[in-house]
Amino acid sequence: MINIDGSWGEGGGQILRTCLSLATITGQPVRIDRIRANRKKPGLAAQHLTSVRAAATLCQAEVNGDTLGSMTLEFRPTRPPQPGQYSFDVTQAREGGSAGAVTLILQTILFPLALANGNSKVILAGGTHVAWSPPVTYIEEVYLPTLKQLGVQAEVKLNAWGWYPRGGGEVELWVTGSQQPLTGLQLLERGAIKQVRGLAVVTELPSHIPQRMANRAANLLQQAHLPTQIQPVRGRGIAPGAGIFLTAEYEHSRAGFSALGSRGIPAERVAETAVQELLDFHAQAVPVDPFLGDQLLLPLALSSETSQYRVASISKHLTTNAWVIEQFELANITIEEDNQLVCVALN
């Protein structure tokens, strides 16, 4: 059994998700102690518990410690991950419901399903666009298109928007499984920018709010001489919510930035937050945004080739995820902070 210290480095839920994915794929049992020890509320929250149960369903794992707030988990797969039709609802993990992020569950089960021999459809219910996690729009516009270059065939469809604290969102995930190894990635230059696309979205709020977000973002991006197209949208959801989601598409890569609205924050300021993050990234002339930087490590460790890429920042998420992956002895990960270069060499 592989023993993992859940407080290592960044000490958050990413350690758990990476361990669950790799245990499910490799069949290696894992024990994680001090889960999310560096968080204000440590232990398994609703989205983490749902991730555990989702991974366990795929490989019929024997699990100890799968309760809310648990800081220790043992996870023993009993079979390879099975493709099929699945449904996982974060709201069922906690009495009174939850807006826990469904994208964190998606990232836990995606690679086990992508490497399985068969196709899968998964319905995920809960929070789709919540703080401190990748929004579904980022998964659709940046994450999955990048993974497609590695051979991962997956698509998502957003059926309902789910914001904090109500949740109530729904996403469909389709995965075309293949037992072929993933390909590597050489991503050192991003090339010229093609365009910035965006969605300014509200649910259960007046239509002038997304229009104001879209107008402010478009004006700022056009002042920076970036080709821009931003669409205001009133979406479907069970509760009020607002946000803006921007995708910068370059010749060789994509990057995504977003900001969520909240009571008392003008729509224009929400737009300014997302635009400033995009402009800061654009000024660096690197291909991989700081969010994608740590999320690329797992698929590249599962690939058949040595990979390297340049990232906007060497975050604690990145260095922590590298450490976790190395505990499974799949790859040796080198991070050069001076030139923001990440190299994933297979063992």
C-alpha positions as CSV (number, residue, x, y, z in Angstrom):
1,M,0.0,0.0,0.0
2,I,1.2,3.5,-0.9
3,N,1.2,5.8,2.1
4,I,0.5,9.5,1.4
5,D,0.8,12.5,3.7
6,G,-2.2,14.6,2.8
7,S,-0.7,17.7,4.5
8,W,2.3,17.7,2.2
9,G,3.0,20.9,0.3
10,E,-0.3,22.6,-0.6
11,G,-2.1,20.1,1.6
12,G,-5.5,20.4,-0.2
13,G,-8.0,18.2,-2.1
14,Q,-5.8,17.8,-5.2
15,I,-3.6,15.3,-3.3
16,L,-6.7,13.1,-2.7
17,R,-8.0,13.4,-6.4
18,T,-4.6,12.5,-7.9
19,C,-4.3,9.5,-5.5
20,L,-7.8,8.3,-6.3
21,S,-7.2,8.5,-10.1
22,L,-3.8,6.7,-10.0
23,A,-5.0,4.0,-7.6
24,T,-8.0,3.4,-9.8
25,I,-5.8,3.2,-13.0
26,T,-2.9,1.2,-11.6
27,G,-4.8,-1.0,-9.1
28,Q,-2.4,0.0,-6.3
29,P,-4.0,0.4,-2.9
30,V,-3.4,3.8,-1.2
31,R,-3.7,5.2,2.3
32,I,-4.0,9.0,2.8
33,D,-3.5,10.5,6.2
34,R,-4.2,14.1,7.3
35,I,-6.4,14.8,4.3
36,R,-6.8,18.5,3.6
37,A,-4.9,19.3,6.8
38,N,-4.0,22.8,5.5
39,R,-7.6,23.9,5.0
40,K,-9.9,25.8,7.3
41,K,-12.2,22.8,7.5
42,P,-9.9,19.8,7.1
43,G,-11.0,16.4,6.0
44,L,-13.4,15.2,3.3
45,A,-16.0,17.8,2.3
46,A,-19.0,16.8,0.1
47,Q,-17.2,17.1,-3.3
48,H,-14.2,15.0,-2.0
49,L,-16.4,12.3,-0.5
50,T,-18.3,12.2,-3.8
51,S,-15.0,11.8,-5.6
52,V,-14.0,8.9,-3.4
53,R,-17.3,7.2,-4.0
54,A,-17.2,7.8,-7.8
55,A,-13.7,6.4,-8.1
56,A,-14.6,3.4,-5.9
57,T,-17.6,2.7,-8.1
58,L,-15.4,2.5,-11.2
59,C,-13.0,-0.1,-9.8
60,Q,-15.2,-1.6,-7.0
61,A,-12.7,-0.4,-4.4
62,E,-12.8,-1.5,-0.8
63,V,-12.9,1.8,1.1
64,N,-12.3,2.8,4.8
65,G,-12.8,6.3,6.0
66,D,-15.3,7.5,3.4
67,T,-17.3,9.9,5.7
68,L,-17.7,13.6,5.9
69,G,-14.8,15.2,7.8
70,S,-12.6,12.1,7.7
71,M,-8.9,12.8,7.6
72,T,-7.8,9.3,6.8
73,L,-8.8,7.1,3.8
74,E,-7.8,3.7,2.7
75,F,-8.7,2.8,-0.9
76,R,-8.2,-0.7,-2.4
77,P,-9.3,-1.3,-6.0
78,T,-10.5,-4.8,-6.7
79,R,-10.8,-4.6,-10.5
80,P,-9.7,-2.3,-13.4
81,P,-11.9,0.7,-14.0
82,Q,-15.1,-0.2,-15.9
83,P,-16.6,2.0,-18.6
84,G,-20.4,2.5,-18.5
85,Q,-23.2,4.9,-17.5
86,Y,-22.8,6.6,-14.1
87,S,-24.5,9.4,-12.1
88,F,-22.9,11.2,-9.2
89,D,-24.6,13.9,-7.2
90,V,-22.6,16.0,-4.7
91,T,-25.8,17.1,-2.9
92,Q,-26.4,13.5,-1.7
93,A,-23.1,13.6,0.3
94,R,-24.3,16.0,2.9
95,E,-27.6,16.6,4.6
96,G,-29.1,19.8,3.4
97,G,-27.3,19.6,0.0
98,S,-24.1,21.0,-1.3
99,A,-22.7,23.2,-4.0
100,G,-19.5,21.2,-4.1
101,A,-17.7,21.4,-7.4
102,V,-18.6,18.7,-9.9
103,T,-15.4,19.5,-12.0
104,L,-13.3,18.0,-9.2
105,I,-15.2,14.8,-9.5
106,L,-14.8,14.9,-13.3
107,Q,-11.1,15.3,-13.0
108,T,-10.9,12.3,-10.6
109,I,-12.7,9.9,-12.9
110,L,-11.7,11.2,-16.4
111,F,-8.5,9.4,-16.9
112,P,-9.6,6.0,-15.5
113,L,-12.5,6.2,-18.0
114,A,-10.3,7.5,-20.9
115,L,-8.0,4.5,-20.5
116,A,-10.8,1.9,-20.1
117,N,-11.8,-0.3,-23.0
118,G,-15.2,1.2,-23.8
119,N,-17.3,4.4,-23.9
120,S,-18.9,6.1,-20.9
121,K,-21.5,8.7,-20.1
122,V,-21.5,10.4,-16.7
123,I,-24.1,12.8,-15.2
124,L,-22.6,15.1,-12.5
125,A,-24.9,17.2,-10.3
126,G,-23.9,20.0,-7.9
127,G,-21.8,23.2,-8.3
128,T,-20.7,23.9,-11.8
129,H,-19.2,27.4,-11.3
130,V,-17.9,27.9,-7.8
131,A,-14.9,29.5,-6.2
132,W,-11.6,27.7,-5.7
133,S,-12.2,25.1,-8.5
134,P,-12.2,25.1,-12.2
135,P,-15.5,26.1,-13.7
136,V,-17.2,23.8,-16.2
137,T,-16.6,26.5,-18.9
138,Y,-12.9,26.2,-18.3
139,I,-13.1,22.4,-18.6
140,E,-15.0,22.8,-21.9
141,E,-12.9,25.6,-23.4
142,V,-9.3,24.9,-22.2
143,Y,-8.8,21.6,-20.3
144,L,-10.5,19.1,-22.7
145,P,-9.2,20.7,-25.9
146,T,-5.7,20.5,-24.5
147,L,-6.1,16.9,-23.4
148,K,-7.4,16.1,-26.9
149,Q,-3.8,16.7,-28.1
150,L,-2.7,13.9,-25.8
151,G,-5.4,11.5,-27.2
152,V,-8.1,12.0,-24.5
153,Q,-11.5,11.9,-26.2
154,A,-14.0,13.6,-24.0
155,E,-16.8,16.2,-24.2
156,V,-19.0,18.0,-21.7
157,K,-22.4,19.5,-21.9
158,L,-23.7,22.0,-19.4
159,N,-27.5,21.4,-18.7
160,A,-27.9,23.8,-15.8
161,W,-25.7,26.3,-14.0
162,G,-24.9,25.7,-10.3
163,W,-23.5,28.5,-8.2
164,Y,-22.5,28.6,-4.5
165,P,-24.3,28.1,-2.1
166,R,-27.3,26.4,-3.8
167,G,-25.6,24.3,-6.4
168,G,-28.3,22.5,-8.5
169,G,-26.2,22.4,-11.7
170,E,-25.9,19.5,-14.0
171,V,-23.2,18.4,-16.5
172,E,-23.0,15.5,-18.9
173,L,-19.6,14.0,-19.6
174,W,-18.9,11.6,-22.5
175,V,-15.7,9.7,-22.6
176,T,-14.5,7.6,-25.5
177,G,-12.3,5.0,-23.8
178,S,-9.2,3.6,-25.4
179,Q,-6.5,1.3,-24.0
180,Q,-3.9,3.1,-26.1
181,P,-1.3,5.1,-24.1
182,L,-1.6,8.8,-24.2
183,T,0.8,10.8,-26.2
184,G,3.2,13.3,-24.8
185,L,3.3,17.1,-25.2
186,Q,6.0,19.6,-26.2
187,L,4.5,23.0,-25.4
188,L,7.2,25.7,-25.2
189,E,5.7,28.4,-27.3
190,R,2.1,29.6,-27.7
191,G,2.3,31.5,-30.9
192,A,0.3,34.5,-31.9
193,I,-3.1,35.2,-30.3
194,K,-6.1,34.3,-32.4
195,Q,-8.9,35.6,-30.3
196,V,-10.4,36.1,-26.9
197,R,-13.8,34.5,-26.5
198,G,-16.1,35.0,-23.5
199,L,-19.4,34.3,-21.8
200,A,-20.9,36.8,-19.4
201,V,-23.6,34.7,-17.7
202,V,-26.4,35.2,-15.1
203,T,-29.2,33.0,-13.9
204,E,-32.3,34.3,-12.2
205,L,-31.0,37.9,-12.6
206,P,-31.8,40.8,-15.0
207,S,-30.4,40.7,-18.5
208,H,-28.6,44.0,-18.1
209,I,-26.1,42.4,-15.7
210,P,-24.4,40.1,-18.2
211,Q,-24.6,42.9,-20.9
212,R,-22.7,45.2,-18.5
213,M,-20.1,42.5,-17.8
214,A,-19.7,41.8,-21.5
215,N,-19.4,45.5,-22.5
216,R,-16.8,46.3,-19.8
217,A,-14.7,43.2,-20.6
218,A,-14.8,43.9,-24.4
219,N,-13.8,47.5,-24.0
220,L,-10.8,46.7,-21.8
221,L,-9.6,43.9,-24.1
222,Q,-10.1,46.0,-27.2
223,Q,-8.0,48.8,-25.6
224,A,-5.3,46.1,-25.2
225,H,-5.6,45.4,-29.0
226,L,-6.8,41.9,-28.5
227,P,-9.4,40.5,-30.9
228,T,-12.5,39.9,-28.7
229,Q,-15.9,38.4,-28.9
230,I,-18.0,38.2,-25.6
231,Q,-21.5,36.9,-25.5
232,P,-24.0,38.0,-22.7
233,V,-26.2,35.0,-21.7
234,R,-29.1,34.4,-19.3
235,G,-28.7,30.7,-18.4
236,R,-30.8,28.1,-16.7
237,G,-30.3,27.5,-12.9
238,I,-32.2,27.2,-9.7
239,A,-30.8,30.2,-8.0
240,P,-29.3,33.7,-8.8
241,G,-25.7,33.7,-9.9
242,A,-23.3,35.6,-12.2
243,G,-19.9,35.2,-13.7
244,I,-17.7,35.9,-16.7
245,F,-15.5,33.3,-18.4
246,L,-12.8,34.3,-20.8
247,T,-10.7,32.0,-23.1
248,A,-7.6,33.3,-24.8
249,E,-6.9,31.1,-27.9
250,Y,-3.3,31.2,-29.3
251,E,-1.8,29.3,-32.2
252,H,-0.6,26.4,-30.0
253,S,-2.4,26.7,-26.7
254,R,-5.4,28.0,-24.8
255,A,-5.8,29.8,-21.4
256,G,-8.8,30.5,-19.3
257,F,-9.7,33.2,-16.7
258,S,-12.9,33.9,-14.8
259,A,-14.6,35.8,-12.1
260,L,-17.8,35.2,-10.1
261,G,-20.3,37.8,-9.1
262,S,-21.5,38.4,-5.6
263,R,-23.9,40.6,-3.8
264,G,-22.7,44.2,-3.7
265,I,-20.0,43.8,-6.4
266,P,-20.8,45.8,-9.6
267,A,-20.9,43.8,-12.8
268,E,-18.2,46.0,-14.3
269,R,-15.8,45.1,-11.5
270,V,-16.4,41.4,-12.0
271,A,-15.4,41.8,-15.6
272,E,-12.3,43.8,-14.7
273,T,-11.1,41.1,-12.4
274,A,-11.2,38.4,-15.1
275,V,-9.7,40.7,-17.8
276,Q,-6.8,41.7,-15.5
277,E,-5.9,38.1,-14.9
278,L,-6.0,37.5,-18.7
279,L,-3.8,40.5,-19.5
280,D,-1.3,39.6,-16.8
281,F,-1.0,36.1,-18.4
282,H,-0.8,37.5,-21.9
283,A,2.1,39.8,-20.9
284,Q,4.2,36.7,-19.9
285,A,4.4,35.1,-23.4
286,V,4.2,31.6,-22.0
287,P,1.8,28.9,-23.3
288,V,0.3,27.3,-20.2
289,D,-1.8,29.2,-17.6
290,P,-1.3,28.7,-13.9
291,F,-4.4,26.5,-13.5
292,L,-3.6,24.1,-16.4
293,G,0.0,23.9,-15.2
294,D,-0.6,21.4,-12.4
295,Q,-3.6,19.7,-14.2
296,L,-1.3,18.6,-17.1
297,L,1.0,16.5,-14.8
298,L,-1.3,13.5,-14.3
299,P,-2.1,12.8,-18.0
300,L,1.5,13.4,-19.0
301,A,2.7,10.9,-16.4
302,L,0.3,8.4,-18.0
303,S,1.6,9.0,-21.5
304,S,4.1,7.1,-23.6
305,E,6.6,9.9,-24.1
306,T,8.7,12.5,-22.3
307,S,6.9,15.8,-22.2
308,Q,7.8,19.4,-21.4
309,Y,6.0,22.7,-21.2
310,R,6.4,26.3,-19.9
311,V,3.9,27.5,-17.4
312,A,3.0,31.0,-16.2
313,S,3.9,30.3,-12.5
314,I,5.3,27.5,-10.4
315,S,2.5,27.1,-7.9
316,K,2.3,25.0,-4.8
317,H,-0.5,23.1,-6.5
318,L,2.0,22.2,-9.3
319,T,4.9,21.1,-7.0
320,T,2.5,19.2,-4.7
321,N,0.9,17.3,-7.6
322,A,4.4,16.5,-8.9
323,W,5.3,15.0,-5.5
324,V,2.1,12.9,-5.3
325,I,2.6,11.4,-8.8
326,E,6.2,10.5,-8.0
327,Q,5.0,8.5,-5.1
328,F,3.4,6.1,-7.6
329,E,6.7,5.8,-9.4
330,L,5.2,6.5,-12.8
331,A,7.3,9.4,-13.8
332,N,10.2,11.7,-12.7
333,I,9.1,15.4,-12.8
334,T,11.6,18.2,-13.0
335,I,10.6,21.8,-12.4
336,E,12.9,24.6,-13.4
337,E,11.7,27.7,-11.7
338,D,14.1,30.1,-13.5
339,N,12.6,29.5,-16.9
340,Q,9.2,28.2,-15.7
341,L,9.8,24.8,-17.4
342,V,8.2,21.5,-16.4
343,C,9.6,18.2,-17.7
344,V,7.8,14.9,-17.2
345,A,10.1,11.9,-17.9
346,L,8.6,8.4,-17.7
347,N,10.2,5.8,-15.3
